[in-house]
């Protein structure tokens, strides 16, 4: 599997479908559950795609000690601009808060 940031961005974009009504990037690759988070191999680790997308497109490094909140409410969305990195306490308060409209299934 890809390892550089450029390779990872290509994989993420290539396995995502843009939903024009919400601008969510629907992950079309492997998932943890039927309607849950996407997963992908990065080196020898199986990682959650939304975290990798945030790191690749927004932060440039692996996020530790933070949880990623989907402000669109869609776990399968890997659009990094639909996410914010929060502490656990902030994430608990943010649960159920979707700033980008209704949650899709």
TIZARO-844353 format. One line per 8 residues: number of its first residue (from 1); their letters; for each residue x, y, z of N, C-alpha, C, CB. Coordinates in Angstrom, 3 decimals, always signed. Glycine has a CB too. Example, Ala and Ser with C-alpha at 12.3 -4.5 7.8 and 13.67 -1.06 7.14 Angstrom:
<atoms>
1> AS> +13.190:-5.690:+7.800:+12.300:-4.500:+7.800:+13.200:-3.300:+7.800:+11.308:-4.473:+9.046; +12.850:-2.250:+7.080:+13.670:-1.060:+7.140:+12.900:+0.030:+7.870:+14.084:-0.598:+5.725 $
</atoms>
This chain:
<atoms>
1> XXXXXXXX> +0.840:-1.188:+0.000:+0.000:+0.000:+0.000:+0.872:+1.233:+0.000:-0.949:+0.008:+1.208; +0.305:+2.283:-0.428:+1.001:+3.567:-0.535:+1.525:+4.027:+0.813:+0.076:+4.625:-1.119; +2.595:+4.824:+0.774:+3.167:+5.304:+2.008:+3.373:+6.806:+2.055:+4.447:+4.633:+2.242; +3.718:+7.428:+0.915:+3.959:+8.868:+0.930:+2.624:+9.608:+0.981:+4.782:+9.305:-0.314; +2.666:+10.879:+1.394:+1.442:+11.674:+1.450:+0.787:+11.784:+0.080:+1.738:+13.064:+1.997; +1.592:+11.936:-0.962:+1.042:+12.038:-2.318:+0.357:+10.733:-2.716:+2.154:+12.387:-3.332; +0.995:+9.599:-2.424:+0.390:+8.298:-2.742:-0.920:+8.114:-1.984:+1.365:+7.148:-2.405; -0.914:+8.460:-0.690:-2.114:+8.298:+0.135:-3.242:+9.195:-0.354:-1.800:+8.605:+1.600 $
9> XXXXXXXX> -2.926:+10.419:-0.743:-3.981:+11.315:-1.240:-4.605:+10.736:-2.511:-3.412:+12.739:-1.516; -3.787:+10.153:-3.372:-4.312:+9.536:-4.592:-5.212:+8.353:-4.309:-3.180:+9.099:-5.475; -4.839:+7.538:-3.343:-5.673:+6.391:-2.960:-7.002:+6.879:-2.400:-4.944:+5.500:-1.920; -6.950:+7.861:-1.508:-8.176:+8.376:-0.887:-9.102:+8.983:-1.941:-7.837:+9.428:+0.192; -8.563:+9.804:-2.812:-9.394:+10.418:-3.853:-9.920:+9.378:-4.837:-8.598:+11.486:-4.604; -9.090:+8.374:-5.147:-9.494:+7.341:-6.090:-10.561:+6.393:-5.567:-8.310:+6.558:-6.491; -10.660:+6.269:-4.264:-11.655:+5.362:-3.668:-12.797:+6.119:-2.999:-10.986:+4.448:-2.648; -12.976:+7.374:-3.390:-14.050:+8.192:-2.837:-14.939:+8.685:-3.963:-13.482:+9.382:-2.029 $
17> XXXXXXXX> -16.207:+8.894:-3.624:-17.166:+9.437:-4.580:-17.733:+10.721:-3.994:-18.306:+8.407:-4.901; -17.638:+11.817:-4.735:-18.168:+13.100:-4.279:-19.683:+13.088:-4.361:-17.591:+14.263:-5.110; -20.334:+13.422:-3.254:-21.787:+13.604:-3.247:-22.056:+15.102:-3.368:-22.448:+13.002:-1.938; -22.593:+15.505:-4.508:-22.732:+16.926:-4.806:-23.659:+17.660:-3.851:-23.229:+17.098:-6.201; -24.669:+16.975:-3.305:-25.621:+17.663:-2.432:-25.023:+18.027:-1.068:-26.846:+16.796:-2.231; -23.997:+17.298:-0.632:-23.402:+17.567:+0.688:-21.905:+17.859:+0.617:-23.638:+16.385:+1.610; -21.282:+17.578:-0.508:-19.834:+17.658:-0.691:-19.089:+16.644:+0.180:-19.346:+19.066:-0.376; -19.795:+15.639:+0.688:-19.129:+14.528:+1.374:-18.373:+13.715:+0.333:-20.160:+13.630:+2.153 $
25> XXXXXXXX> -17.252:+13.144:+0.770:-16.521:+12.192:-0.054:-16.868:+10.812:+0.497:-14.948:+12.465:-0.039; -17.756:+10.078:-0.176:-18.179:+8.758:+0.303:-17.071:+7.749:+0.007:-19.529:+8.317:-0.366; -16.555:+7.129:+1.061:-15.512:+6.112:+0.922:-16.126:+4.879:+0.295:-14.860:+5.769:+2.294; -15.533:+4.391:-0.796:-16.069:+3.229:-1.508:-15.217:+1.984:-1.288:-16.168:+3.526:-2.997; -14.164:+2.108:-0.511:-13.295:+0.961:-0.218:-13.805:+0.177:+0.980:-11.859:+1.428:+0.038; -12.911:-0.569:+1.593:-13.252:-1.423:+2.730:-13.741:-0.592:+3.912:-12.041:-2.268:+3.146; -14.624:-1.216:+4.705:-15.175:-0.545:+5.887:-15.061:-1.438:+7.108:-16.641:-0.151:+5.655; -15.107:-0.795:+8.271:-15.089:-1.524:+9.543:-16.410:-2.257:+9.724:-14.832:-0.561:+10.736 $
33> XXXXXXXX> -17.515:-1.637:+9.390:-18.855:-2.225:+9.449:-19.625:-1.777:+8.224:-19.605:-1.819:+10.759; -20.845:-2.272:+8.057:-21.616:-1.985:+6.840:-21.806:-0.490:+6.590:-22.971:-2.653:+6.924; -22.111:+0.289:+7.639:-22.334:+1.732:+7.475:-21.305:+2.545:+8.250:-23.746:+2.109:+7.934; -20.186:+1.963:+8.542:-19.235:+2.600:+9.453:-18.010:+3.147:+8.729:-18.798:+1.615:+10.513; -16.996:+3.416:+9.518:-15.761:+4.028:+9.052:-15.046:+3.189:+7.996:-14.842:+4.265:+10.216; -14.423:+3.888:+7.051:-13.590:+3.226:+6.062:-12.256:+2.841:+6.675:-13.380:+4.123:+4.841; -11.611:+1.856:+6.069:-10.288:+1.435:+6.537:-9.395:+1.188:+5.337:-10.382:+0.160:+7.422; -8.091:+1.353:+5.563:-7.114:+1.127:+4.503:-5.777:+0.756:+5.124:-6.971:+2.379:+3.599 $
41> XXXXXXXX> -4.951:+0.072:+4.351:-3.606:-0.268:+4.806:-2.678:+0.906:+4.522:-3.090:-1.564:+4.114; -1.928:+1.285:+5.523:-0.880:+2.295:+5.390:+0.377:+1.637:+5.943:-1.238:+3.658:+6.158; +1.289:+1.301:+5.044:+2.441:+0.513:+5.468:+1.963:-0.846:+5.946:+3.239:+1.239:+6.582; +2.299:-1.196:+7.184:+1.875:-2.481:+7.756:+0.708:-2.333:+8.722:+3.037:-3.140:+8.468; +0.095:-1.135:+8.748:-1.002:-0.873:+9.679:-2.320:-0.677:+8.940:-0.694:+0.357:+10.532; -3.381:-1.256:+9.479:-4.724:-1.038:+8.977:-5.275:+0.173:+9.726:-5.637:-2.317:+9.166; -5.579:+1.260:+9.008:-5.950:+2.523:+9.641:-7.328:+2.990:+9.197:-4.917:+3.592:+9.328; -7.954:+3.823:+10.008:-9.228:+4.433:+9.659:-8.984:+5.546:+8.646:-9.949:+4.979:+10.920 $
49> XXXXXXXX> -9.702:+5.487:+7.532:-9.440:+6.391:+6.412:-9.708:+7.844:+6.769:-10.283:+5.998:+5.219; -10.735:+8.120:+7.561:-11.024:+9.518:+7.873:-9.863:+10.163:+8.627:-12.312:+9.626:+8.696; -9.199:+9.392:+9.484:-8.038:+9.930:+10.201:-6.873:+10.166:+9.231:-7.606:+8.966:+11.339; -6.651:+9.203:+8.343:-5.577:+9.342:+7.359:-5.849:+10.560:+6.462:-5.445:+8.046:+6.501; -7.100:+10.726:+6.019:-7.459:+11.858:+5.154:-7.201:+13.182:+5.867:-8.941:+11.766:+4.725; -7.579:+13.271:+7.126:-7.344:+14.506:+7.882:-5.842:+14.786:+7.962:-7.956:+14.406:+9.310; -5.081:+13.751:+8.254:-3.631:+13.909:+8.384:-2.991:+14.316:+7.057:-2.999:+12.610:+8.890; -3.397:+13.685:+5.970:-2.789:+13.924:+4.658:-3.149:+15.307:+4.118:-3.231:+12.844:+3.665 $
57> XXXXXXXX> -4.435:+15.648:+4.161:-4.890:+16.874:+3.515:-4.862:+18.108:+4.422:-6.277:+16.673:+3.004; -4.942:+17.917:+5.733:-5.061:+19.073:+6.626:-3.838:+19.302:+7.503:-6.261:+18.908:+7.500; -3.304:+18.228:+8.067:-2.317:+18.399:+9.132:-0.902:+18.033:+8.718:-2.708:+17.578:+10.313; -0.750:+17.029:+7.868:+0.567:+16.625:+7.412:+1.315:+15.691:+8.341:+1.378:+17.813:+7.193; +0.695:+15.323:+9.452:+1.340:+14.368:+10.370:+0.265:+13.547:+11.078:+2.242:+15.110:+11.416; +0.687:+12.439:+11.659:-0.255:+11.566:+12.353:-0.804:+12.251:+13.598:+0.416:+10.239:+12.730; -2.106:+12.162:+13.768:-2.775:+12.792:+14.907:-2.789:+11.805:+16.072:-4.230:+13.240:+14.535; -2.286:+12.248:+17.197:-2.299:+11.419:+18.402:-2.985:+12.196:+19.514:-0.853:+11.003:+18.823 $
65> XXXXXXXX> -3.755:+11.483:+20.324:-4.412:+12.107:+21.460:-5.622:+12.948:+21.103:-3.444:+12.944:+22.180; -6.079:+12.865:+19.883:-7.263:+13.611:+19.439:-8.231:+12.660:+18.739:-6.862:+14.782:+18.489; -9.485:+12.984:+18.817:-10.507:+12.239:+18.101:-10.992:+13.101:+16.946:-11.686:+11.835:+19.043; -11.399:+12.456:+15.873:-11.873:+13.180:+14.696:-13.398:+13.189:+14.717:-11.333:+12.535:+13.376; -13.950:+14.394:+14.720:-15.402:+14.581:+14.704:-15.834:+14.921:+13.284:-15.840:+15.700:+15.702; -16.827:+14.183:+12.776:-17.400:+14.459:+11.457:-18.470:+15.536:+11.633:-18.004:+13.153:+10.800; -18.220:+16.740:+11.164:-19.217:+17.791:+11.318:-20.385:+17.605:+10.352:-18.576:+19.155:+11.105; -20.244:+16.686:+9.394:-21.347:+16.335:+8.504:-22.187:+15.198:+9.096:-20.809:+15.934:+7.120 $
73> XXXXXXXX> -21.653:+14.496:+10.090:-22.381:+13.404:+10.734:-22.292:+12.070:+10.022:-23.797:+13.773:+10.861; -21.535:+11.992:+8.944:-21.460:+10.759:+8.154:-20.121:+10.058:+8.375:-21.661:+11.063:+6.654; -20.169:+8.905:+9.035:-18.946:+8.181:+9.375:-18.154:+7.765:+8.153:-19.277:+6.966:+10.191; -18.810:+7.525:+7.046:-18.133:+7.076:+5.828:-17.507:+8.224:+5.047:-19.104:+6.337:+4.943; -17.765:+9.474:+5.464:-17.221:+10.644:+4.763:-15.732:+10.786:+5.071:-17.985:+11.937:+5.167; -14.935:+10.977:+4.021:-13.492:+11.166:+4.201:-13.040:+12.536:+3.693:-12.717:+10.059:+3.476; -13.983:+13.469:+3.537:-13.641:+14.840:+3.173:-13.006:+15.489:+4.409:-14.914:+15.648:+2.676; -11.731:+15.816:+4.351:-11.047:+16.327:+5.541:-11.579:+17.666:+6.033:-9.589:+16.459:+5.258 $
81> XXXXXXXX> -12.288:+18.408:+5.180:-12.858:+19.684:+5.599:-14.229:+19.494:+6.236:-12.961:+20.634:+4.412; -14.663:+18.260:+6.368:-15.876:+17.913:+7.107:-15.514:+17.363:+8.487:-16.720:+16.882:+6.319; -14.281:+17.585:+8.911:-13.789:+17.009:+10.168:-13.085:+18.062:+11.002:-12.839:+15.836:+9.893; -13.070:+17.798:+12.297:-12.267:+18.607:+13.208:-11.644:+17.675:+14.236:-13.127:+19.720:+13.899; -10.407:+17.979:+14.621:-9.685:+17.182:+15.624:-10.022:+17.748:+16.999:-8.122:+17.199:+15.368; -10.573:+16.897:+17.872:-11.028:+17.323:+19.190:-10.434:+16.453:+20.288:-12.548:+17.290:+19.263; -10.400:+16.987:+21.496:-10.077:+16.152:+22.650:-11.279:+15.237:+22.891:-9.741:+17.026:+23.932; -11.116:+14.236:+23.740:-12.230:+13.334:+24.029:-13.398:+14.099:+24.642:-11.779:+12.207:+24.973 $
89> XXXXXXXX> -13.119:+15.010:+25.573:-14.190:+15.786:+26.218:-14.933:+16.652:+25.188:-13.604:+16.682:+27.346; -14.201:+17.285:+24.285:-14.830:+18.096:+23.243:-15.669:+17.229:+22.317:-13.771:+18.854:+22.437; -15.163:+16.026:+22.026:-15.873:+15.129:+21.113:-17.186:+14.651:+21.725:-14.991:+13.926:+20.753; -17.179:+14.365:+23.016:-18.405:+13.945:+23.704:-19.452:+15.058:+23.602:-18.114:+13.599:+25.202; -19.048:+16.301:+23.834:-19.971:+17.437:+23.740:-20.485:+17.632:+22.312:-19.283:+18.717:+24.223; -19.676:+17.279:+21.327:-20.037:+17.494:+19.922:-20.926:+16.398:+19.356:-18.793:+17.600:+19.088; -21.077:+15.282:+20.051:-21.891:+14.183:+19.534:-23.300:+14.673:+19.229:-21.934:+13.014:+20.539; -23.785:+14.329:+18.056:-25.112:+14.740:+17.627:-25.150:+16.137:+17.034:-26.052:+14.667:+18.774 $
97> XXXXXXXX> -24.014:+16.834:+16.997:-23.948:+18.176:+16.412:-23.403:+18.054:+14.991:-23.052:+19.135:+17.279; -24.271:+18.244:+14.031:-23.870:+18.180:+12.637:-24.085:+19.542:+12.019:-24.655:+17.087:+11.868; -23.029:+20.194:+11.682:-23.083:+21.572:+11.227:-23.329:+21.708:+9.728:-21.814:+22.263:+11.587; -23.246:+20.624:+9.005:-23.341:+20.714:+7.538:-24.642:+20.150:+7.001:-22.181:+19.988:+6.896; -25.678:+20.094:+7.818:-26.958:+19.607:+7.345:-27.278:+18.222:+7.880:-26.979:+19.592:+5.845; -28.293:+17.587:+7.311:-28.753:+16.293:+7.829:-27.749:+15.171:+7.557:-30.102:+15.934:+7.211; -27.704:+14.267:+8.490:-26.855:+13.075:+8.354:-27.464:+12.169:+7.289:-26.711:+12.312:+9.723; -26.626:+11.629:+6.425:-27.078:+10.714:+5.376:-26.766:+9.284:+5.768:-26.420:+11.053:+4.024 $
105> X> -27.477:+8.355:+5.198:-27.199:+6.924:+5.438:-26.486:+6.331:+4.256:-28.494:+6.140:+5.714 $
</atoms>
